[in-house]
């Protein structure tokens, strides 16, 4: 067998594979002899079927199968040994005069080669790295939420502003029949508030759903409807008042501090606010980090220029999927995926140049951290190490989970590298301003 490469240009090459009789004859004959031993053909005893008859029936299929195996094995071996960085897979060239009756075969494959390029992490123009800070207003609002959450409910006879009302919302036509608790402070409609003030348990009021709450999503919980339905709902609902309560805020004392954070971890209102600010800003880091990762990715795609073997890739896309695409379909698909392919190449080069690897032990520790944070959401804040180890082992026994966690860990490694090496400009913003700048 002889394999040679013809370089067409920097991004395209043709590999030629010559296979002669000596390469495949022994393998083909062995398989045909095995067939002969097992064949059950009328008129012949088992194992006594003439080899010529076996060759006539199975020879071509066995030859094609074995030549293709030889071809794939040796082509892949050649690409590895020659360290050819190919995009997609080798594409066989059409040979109209190919003859399986010949003793020697020649195959040609088109290759699309990955381009050579350099990645400069320190871009000329700095990339904004947002640091989201919890401002005084946000901290104070959180303090008020805590005081309400841990306060006492006092039953009342008559609805007043600031009270909570529990009751059942109904609208027969819209199939609404839902019991919920609402705070009068959450109403956007002044008319709705005025309608409820002065009412007693057992009274019924009628409310309009459109513009009822300050936040639209509250309509879902109050009426028990889907998000889609809540967006366009404009009807009247009946509310039967079943309970009236005043929520008396909890005092900011040591008993509350211990309940929130453990004994003597927080000992004053000042420390409580500092802790709220710290925890809030830690939660914001994930959003600012994701924004930074997206922005660095976009900037690297923009500033790292190189050519791709576009025509080869279009041909490869055309035939590599579950169904054959037309030329126009393949062109459209290439244009949709080109940006992603460029970043895959850029990311791969960064990972290789900076020797970023995901080791098994650090993947396990990463999985434990993820599991621990999930458990904390359900109130299990101090799991035993043995428990974490057992859960992590089960998670890492699932290959899909291993792939997902490995990708997340590699993203974290890339993010850390960008924070260290990229040209960044830190910008402090409140959460509200971050949302305005990034999402609006």
N, C-alpha and C positions, 0 to 999 in steps of 0.2 A: 504493500500500500504506500502510495506517495501523496503527501499533502503539501500544496504550495499556496502562497498568497500573492495576489496581484493588487498593488495599491493603486486605486483609481485617483483619489485625492486625499486630503487630510481626514475626511470624514467618511469615506466610502472605500470598500475593498471587496475583492472577489476571492474566495477560497476555492481551490480546485482539488478534488479528491479522486485519485485514480486507484481502482480496486481490480486486482487480477485474480485469476483462478486459484492460485496458491493461497490467497487470503481467506477464501470461503469454502473451498472444495471439501476439506476434511470435516468441517462443521456440518455442511449440508448432507454429506454421505452418512455421518453418524446418526443424524435425525431420521433420514430415510430408512436406515437399517433398523432403527428402533421402531419405526412405523411398521416395517415388514414383520418384525417379531410379534407385534400386537394385532396386526390386521386380520379381520374376519371377512374374507371374500368368498362367496359361493364357488365351489369347484376346487378350492385349495384348502389343505390343512393349515391350521394356525401356525404361523412361523415359516411356512413353505411357499408363500406367495413370491413369484419371481420379482426380483428387484426392478427389472425393467417396467413391470406393470405399476409398481409403487411410484417409480419416477414419473411415469406418464400421468398418474392421477394426482400426485402431490408435489412433484419436483419443482414446478414453477412457483407455487405458493411458498414452499420452504425456502427456495433460493431468494425470492423477494424479501421474505421476512428476515433471513440471516444477513443479507447484504445491508438492509436498512439498519439492523442492530449494529453491525460493524461500522456503518457510516456514522450513526449518531454517537456511539461510544468514542470513536477515534476523533471525530470532529470536536466534541466537547473537550477531550483530552488535549487536543492541539490548541484550542482557544485558551485553556488554562495554562499550559506550558509556555505559550508565547505571550501570556499576560495581556491578551487583547481585551480591552474594555469595550464591550459591544453593547449597543442599545437594542432592546427587543430581542428577537431570536434570528439566527441566520435564515435567509429566505432562499429556497431552492429556485434556481433559474430554470425556466421552461426549456425542455429539450424535445423538439418535435420528432427527431430521428432516433430517439433512444431505442435500443434493441436488447431485450432480455435474452435473446438467443446467443448473443456474443459471450465470449469467455472473459472479456475485460469490460469494465464499466468506468465511465468518467462522469463525475457530478460537479456542479458548480453552485456555490452559494454566495448570495450578496450579504455583505455585512455593513451595518451602520455603526460607526465608531464614535465613542464619546469624545467630545472636544477637549483640548488642553486649554486651561484658563487659570487665572489667579483670582483668589477671593480676598478683598481688602475689607477687613472688619471696621477699620477706622475710616468711615466715610467723611468727606469734606464737610458736609453740612451735618451738624449734630442732630441726633434723634431724641425727641422728648421722652423722658422717663417720668411718668406721673407718680407723685407721692401724694396719696389721698389722705387728708387729715380730717379728723373728727373735730368740727368747730364747736364753740360753746353752745350754740343752739341745738345741735344734734345731741350733745351730752345731756343737756337739760331735759330734752324730750325723752331720752332713754331713762333718766332718773324718774320722770313722771310716770312712764310706763311701768317701771318696777314698783313704784308706790301703789299704782292702781292694781297691778297683778297680785301683789301680796297684801292688799288692803282687805277690809271687811265689807261684806254685803249687809246692808240694813234694809229690811223690808219696809216699804212705804205704802200709804193708802192712795195717794194722789200723785200723778206724774208732774214732775217739775223739770226745768232745764238742768242738764248735767246728769240726770238719772239714767238708769238702764231699764228697758222694757223687754220682757220675754212674752212671746205670744206666737200665734199661728197665722201665717200669711196664706190666703186662699184666693184662687181665681179659677173657677170651674172650667171655663173655656180653654184656658192655657194649661190646665192640669197642674196648677200650683197648689200644694198643700204641705207647707213646711213650717216647722217650729224653730224659732231662732231667737237669740238675744241681741238687741241692738242698743247702742249708746246714742242718746239724742245728739251728742256733740258731733257724731259722724254724719248727720244729715246735712246735705247741701241745701235742700229745699227748706226755706224759712216757713213756708206754708205747712209743710209736714210737721215741723217742730211745734208750731202754734196749734195744729190740729190735735196733737197728743197731750200738750200741757193741760192739766186740769182733769184728765180722764182717770177713771178708776179701774180696778180689776173687774173683768166681766164686760167692760165697754168694748164697742166695736168702732173702728175708724176706717175710712177709705183713703188710700194714698195712691198717688200717681208714680209709676216706676221710673219714668223718664226724669233724669236729673235728681233722683232721690238722694243719692249719697255723694259725698265729696270725692270718694274713690270708686270708680265704676265696678271694680272687682268685688266690692262688698255685696253687690246685688246677687252674685252667685250663691253666697252663703245664706243670705237672708231668705231668698226665694227657692233655693234648691234647684236652680236651672243651670244649663250648660253655659260655657263661656260664649259660644256662638249665639245662643238665644238671648243672652243678656245684652249683647251689643245692639240689638234692634228692637228690644222689648219696650213697648210704649202702651201700657194698659193700666187699668186701675186694679189694685188688690185690696182685699179686706184684711185687717189685722184685728184679731181677737186678743185683747190684753189679758194675760194669765198671771203675770208677776210684775211688780214694780219694785225696783231696788235702787238704793243709793250706795255707790261704792265709796267707802270711807278710806282715803289713802293711808297706807302704812306709814309709821314713823320711821325716819332714818336713824335707827339705833343699832346697838351692838347685836341684838337678837336677829335683826334683819340681815346685817352684814355677815354674821356667822352662817345663816341659812343660805345665803347666796354663794359664799366663797370658802366656807370652812372656818373653824374656830380661830378667831384673832388674826386672820389673814388680812382683813381690812378693819380699821378701828376708827375711821372718821369719814364724814361726808366728802372731805377733800380727797382722801385716798380712794373712795368709791368712784368719784368722777375721774380720777387719774386712771383707775383700772378700766372703767368703761371706755375711755379714750384709747387706751392701749389695745384693748380687745377689739374695738371697732376698727382701728387702723390695721390690725393684723388680718382681720377678715377682708379688708379692702385690697390687701396685697395681691390676692389671687387675680382680681380684676385688672389691676394695674400691670401685673406681670404678663397676663395674657395680651393686653394691649401692646406692651413693649415687644413681646415675641412676634406679634402680627406686624408691627411697624418695622422691626429689623428685617423680617422676612421680605416685606415689600421693598424696602430700601436695597437689600442685597440683590433682589431680582432686577431692580431698576439699574443698579450701578455695575453689576457683573455681566459683561457682554460677551457672547460667544455665539458661533453658528452651530446649527444642528443639521444632521443629515435628513432634512425635511422630506424629500421625495421618498427615501427609503422608509422613513417612519410612517408616512401615509400608506405606502404599500403594505407595511407590516400590520397597521391598524385595520386595513381593509380585509385581511384574511385571518387575523388572530382571534377574533371573537367567536361567539356561538354561531353567528350567521355571517355570511360574506356581505360586506358593504359595497355600495357603489362608490365610484371615485369621488363624487360630490359628498357623500355621507362620510367617507374616510377623511376628506379634507376638513369638513366641519368638525369632526371629532378631534382631529389633530389640533385645530385652532383652539378648541375648548380645553384641551389637556396640556397645551404647550407650556403655559405658565407653571403648572404643577410639575411638569417634567424638568423644567429649568431649575426649580427650587430643589427637587430631588438630587440633581447633580451637584448643585451648590452645597446643599446640606451634607451630601456624602463626602465631598472634598473637605469640608470643615471638620467633620468627624474623623476622617483619616489623618489630616494634617495635625490635629490637636489630640490624637489618640484617645478619643472619647469612647469608652467601652462600658457596657453594662455587665457587671459581674454578678454571679448567682447570689452571693451573700448580701450584696448591697440591694439587689432586687428584693430579697426576702425582707430586709429591714424597711425598704420602701413600702412593701405590701403591709407590713405590720403597722406602719404609721398611718396608712390609708384606712386599715381596719379599725385602728384605735380611734381615729377621728369620726368614723361612722358610728361606732359604739357610743361615743360621747354624745351624739345627737339624740340617742335614746336613753340618756341618763346613766350609762355605764362608763364612768369616768376613770376608773382605776382597775382595768383588767389585769389579771395575773399574766406573767411572762409565758407560762406554760400554755395558757389559753390562747394567747396571741400566736404562739409558735404553731399550735395545732391548726388553727384557722388558716394561717399563712401557708402551711404545707398543703392544705386542701385546695386553697385558691391556686397555688402554683402547680397543682396537678392537672389543671385545666389549661390546655395550650392556648386557647383564645384569651384567657385572662393573662397568661404570661406575655403574650404579644401586646395586649393593651397596656399592661403595667410597664413593660419594657419601653414602649413608645413614650409613655408619660415620663418615665425616668430620664430617657434620652432628651426629651424636650426640656426637662429641668436642668440637665447638664449644659445644653445649648444656651439656655437662658442665663445660667451662671457665667458662661464664657462670654456672652454678649455684654453682661454687666461689667465684666472685667476688662474686655478688650475694645468694645465698640465706643464710638464717639457719642456720648450721651449727655443730655442737658436735663438736670432734675428740675421738675416744676411742681411746686406744692399747690394743690387745689382742694377745695371742699368736695364732698361727694356729689352734691348738686351740680357744681360747676364741671366736675369730671363727666357727669352724665350729659350735660349740655354740649360740651366740647366733643365728646367721643360719639355719642349716639344721636345728637340732633343736628 
